Amino acid sequence: MQTRRIGEVEVSAIGLGGMPISIEGRPERAQAIETIHAALDAGVTFIDTADAYSLDDTDFGHNESLIAEGLRGRSEEVFVATKGGHTRVPGGGWALDGRPEYLRKAVDGSLQRLGVDQIFLYQFHRPDPKTPIAESVGALKELLDNGKIRYAGVSNFNPEEIVLANEILGGRLAAVQNQFSPSFRSSEPELELCDKLGIAFLPWSPFGGIGKAGALAGPFKEVGEAHGVSAHQVCLAWMLAKSEVVVPIPGASRPASISDSAAATHLELSAEELSRLDG
């Protein structure tokens, strides 16, 4: 497994996104645990979760607890990132809360569910229109300073917001997690900015979103067939080739899926193939 850097830490170049094993359509608990174990066996040392990955408000924190269970006895091998600022409401809906007081409370909840004394990477999940970004990111700075989190990140931020966040954090912004896939490339300016600043860029939904992974076609499928691998591996290898700061976090709910994704670090694409995929 190749590695990439988040802050000063080397993590696997492919991470595991935990969302699919906790939201609607999630697998049985045993399969979810097997998926986590398959990731570890494939060399994955980075897992991304969030407190809001659950069915609804009644099992808020489900994914964090599940990840902790899956890592029991092997947690020292893995770096876990989580997020706060998204909430769940009755009926399965989503809401936002970027207030500093909420984020402080959310971090304490995540620490307890993950069973750790310090969160490796804590990310503000999404800007809250009711709360100035400076206040929300200011809470991350406080959490960095008091040692509850090792690194701070943001998610779903545009370039101007990323620059502001990095300034507030005193140049300590470690990661940006934005949507990026062959069908959603509008985050390329954020990726380019992260490359310039040396900030890890974590593409979420790298295959286009839950239920759409099978839609990868065209050149991704053709290049995959030429190499005897899946279009998903080609997709991840294409992302890795864009910059050394890219660490894709494909979600998975089956052991075979994450095992296949992890193998993308061994796939070398030619300049001509990368050009086709960019087109």
Sequence and secondary structure as in RCSB ss.txt:
>XXXX:A:sequence
MQTRRIGEVEVSAIGLGGMPISIEGRPERAQAIETIHAALDAGVTFIDTADAYSLDDTDFGHNESLIAEGLRGRS
EEVFVATKGGHTRVPGGGWALDGRPEYLRKAVDGSLQRLGVDQIFLYQFHRPDPKTPIAESVGALKELLDNGKIR
YAGVSNFNPEEIVLANEILGGRLAAVQNQFSPSFRSSEPELELCDKLGIAFLPWSPFGGIGKAGALAGPFKEVGE
AHGVSAHQVCLAWMLAKSEVVVPIPGASRPASISDSAAATHLELSAEELSRLDG
>XXXX:A:secstr
  EEEETTEEEESS EE GGGTSTT   HHHHHHHHHHHHHTT  EEE  TT SSSGGGTTHHHHHHHHHTTTTG
GG EEEEEESEEEETTTEEEE   HHHHHHHHHHHHHHHT SSEEEEEE S  TTS HHHHHHHHHHHHHTTSEE
EEEEES  HHHHHHHHHHTTS EEEEEEE BTTB TTHHHHHHHHHHT EEEEESTTSSTT GGG  THHHHHHH
HHTS HHHHHHHHHHHH TTB    B SSHHHHHHHHGGGG    HHHHHHHH 
